[in-house]
Amino acid sequence: MTLTELPATLRRAGLVGAVVALAALSLVLGSRPAGASHTEIYFTFPVDPANGHSAADCGNPNPTTPPPAHDRAILVPGGPQRIACLWVANVDDQLGAASLQVDVAFDTDVVSAVSAAESTAWLLSTGRQLFACNSAIEELVGDPLGPPNRWHVDVGCTTSETNPLGPQGSGLLATIWLQPGPLPGVTPLAHINTYLNPVSAVFPLPEIPAQLRTPAVVVTRCADFMPPGDPDGWVTISDIFAIVQNFGTTDPALIALYDLNGDGAVVINDILIVVWQFGTMCPV
């Protein structure tokens, strides 16, 4: 028996399993911790934060084991804000970190930054004294390759003196509160000038080598289709089956319903969006 001879329900079930497996694999590969001699700077996007607009939503700012990286955030057009937590993992510079600079750009047609702030709990955890911090949300000027509505978040902190040594390991660097725009779209949170400096009396200050990971912010409507005509407000396995059953449809009404990324077709990317949203509650 060939694949085309299998019953349609079995083929669709196999597609669901393959998509879920691929999505799980992408999350695992995208969130592997760096090696012990490797420093990494990355974002996480906690879902349904319970503590309001504060760094507490990100978790322990000075953890023994850092949280896994997220390679995307899924937001709903005009929906609630989402916090973006910027972490550093596996700092192994022998002098430790003394200052941080975060500069991240994004397209305001897709998402805007409501607020941004430094997190100093890790930076000051060895007893160093804070010298100064600054934060700003500004239009990105002089960027001919970027879209016309490209803005950036700029956060920085420095500590003073050369003793004691700075922190190693992993910690929270900054938080950014994101507000999705009214229309679907995708934008990277692109690092344009993000780095850490070690404790040093040499100027200009050297940088701690680090891998910068750039996640995508995807603004798309909530994938809540079932029951038909009266969705239950949650993205469930029934919603995944519903979109898989209409994979590749040419019916304009079904395309309007199941085309989540706005490309005019119901394709694998739409199925992946439902998988990424699985288990979330849709805003009213």
N, C-alpha and C positions, 0 to 999 in steps of 0.2 A: 504494500500500500504506500502510495506517495503522499507527500505533505498536502498536496491539493485535494487528495481523496479523503483526508481526515474530516470528521464533522466540524462544522464552523465553530461550535462551542468549544471543542477541544483546541482548535487552532487559536482561538481568542484567549483561552485559559493559559495556553503556552506562552502567548505574547505577554500577558499580564505577569507571569512568573519571570520571564526574561527581563522585562522592564524593571520590575522590583529588584531583581538581582543586580542589574546594571546600576541602578540608582544606589543601592546599598554599597556596591563596590566603589562607586565614585566617591561616596561619603567617606568610606574607609581610607581610600588612597589620598583623598583630599585633606584628611585630618590626621595623617600619621605624624607623630611627634618627631622633631628633628633629632639628629644624633647628639651624643653628649658633647661633642666638640663643635657643635654647629648652633649658631644663634639664629632665631627666626622671629619675625614680627608679623603678626596676623590679627584678624578680626574674629570675634564671635558675635552672634545675634540672639540673645536670650528671647524665648517666646513667652508671652503673657507675664511680663515682670510684675512682681507683687509689691515692690517697695517705692513706687513712684519714680520721679526723675532723679535718680541718684546712682552712684557707682555701685551701691549694694546689689543692684540687679545683676551685675556681672559676676558676683560670687566673691570668694576670698581673693583680695588683691595681691596677696603674697603667698601663693600656694606652693606646697611641696611638689605636687604634680600639676602642671598647667592644664587648662581645659583644651580639648581638641579644636583645631581651626575649623571655621566654616568657610566654604567657598562661595556661598550665596545667601542672600536674604530674600524671602518672598513676601512682598507687601501688597496690599489691596488698594486700588486707586481711591484716594480720598479717605482712606481708612486710618486706623490708629497709628500713633508714632511707634517706632521701634528703636531700641538702644543698640548702638554699635560699640562693642568693647574692644579696645586695641591692646594686645598683649605682646610681651616679649617672652621667649622661651629659650632656655639653655644658654644664658650668658655665662661664659667661662673665662672671660678676660681676668687675668690674675689681680688686677687693680680694682675690678668692679666698675659699675656704672656711676657716673657723676652728673650727667645731664641728658636730657632727651629733647628731641625736636620731631614733631609730627606735622606733616603737611600733606593733606589728602584732598584730591580734586574729584568733582562729580558734576553731572549734568542736572541743572535745576529744572529742566523740563520734565525730568523723571522723579527726582527727589530733592528735598531741601533739608538743610541742617538747621534745626531749631535752636540747639545749644551745643556747646562743646566745653569740656573741662579736662584739666590734667588730673591724674591720680598719683599722689606722692607717697602712698603707704609703702610701696616696694622701694622706691628711690631713696627714702629716708630710713629704711629698716635697719641699717647698720649704725645709725646715730649721726649721720651727716646732717649739716645745717642747711636749710633751704635759703638760697640767695634771692631768687626771683622766679616767677611764673608769668606767662602771658597766654592769652587765647584770643582768637579772632575768627570771624566768618566773613569772608570778603569775596568779591568778584575777582576771578582770575584774569589779570591783565597781561597782555603780551604773549598770548598763547595762540598763534596762528593756526595750529593744527587741531585745536579743540572746537567744540560747538560754541555758538554765540552766547549761550547761557551757562557757561562753565564757571563754577565757584569753587572755593577751597576752604578747608578748615586748617587753621594754623595754631598749634599748641606747643609751648615750650616751657621747660623748667631747668634751672641750674642749681647746683649746690656749691658751697664755698669750701675753701681750704683743701688740703691734700690728705688730711686724716680726719676720721678713720677711713679705711678703704670702703669702696662702694659695694652695693649688693651684687651678688651673682644669682644664678638660677633663673627663676621665672617670676613675672609680676605684671600687674595691670599698669598701663601707661596713660591711657586717656579714654574718655567716653564721648560719644557723639549721638545726639538724639535726632533721628531722621523722620521726616514727614513725607509720605508718598504724595506725588502729584495726582491730578484728577484723571489722567489718561495712562494707559499701559505703556510700558517702555522698559529699557534696560540701561543701566549705567554702571561702569566699574567704580569702585572706591580706589582711585589710582594714587599710589604714593609718588609724589613729585619731589619731596625733600624730607624724608623720614630717616632718622638715624639716632644712635646713642653714642655718647662720648665716654671714655673711661676717665678715671681719676688721673690727672696729669697736670704738671706745671709747665708744659710745653705749649707754645702757641704758634700757629693755629692748632687747636685741639685735634688729636687723631680721632678716628671713628672706630667703633667696634664693628667688625665685619658681620653683616647679617643678611639673611635672605628675606626679602619683602614679598609678602603674598597679597595679591590683589583680588578681592572678592567681587562678585557682581550683585547689584541690587536689582531685583526683578519686580516690577510693579505690574500686577496682573489681577484680574478679578478672581474672586474666590470660586474654586471648582466644586461647588455644591449643586448637584443636579438632581439628586434623588431624595424622596420619591418624586416622580415627574409631576410638575405643576405645583408642588408644595414641598420644596426642599426643606430638610430638617435642620439646617444651620451648621452642619458638621461635614467635613470631608472624610468620607468613609470608604471602605472597600467597594461598596455599591457604586460610588461615584467613579472609581477607577474602572470598574467593569463597564459602566455606561459609556465612558469615552473610548475605551478599547473597542467596544462593539460598533462604534461609529468611526473608527480609524479609516482615513482615506475617503470618507463620504464626499459625494458631489452635490448633495442636497443643500441648497443655500440656507434653509432654515436650521439644519443641523450644524452646518459650518458656523453660523452665527452663534449657536449655543455652545459648541465645544472648541472653537478656535480661541484658545486662551492667550496666545502670544501675538495675535493680530496679524498673522502672515497670510491669511486667506485660505488656510487649509487645516485639516485635523491630522496632525502628523506626530511623530515620536516626541518632539519637544513639548507638545501639549500634554501628552501622557505623563512625561516626566514631571511637569508642573503639578499635576494632580498627586503624583507619588510624593513629591516634596511637601505638599500641603496636607498630606494624609494625617488625620488625627487632630487637625486644628479646627477651631470654631470660627465661623465667618462673622465679621462685624455686621450689626443690624443696619 
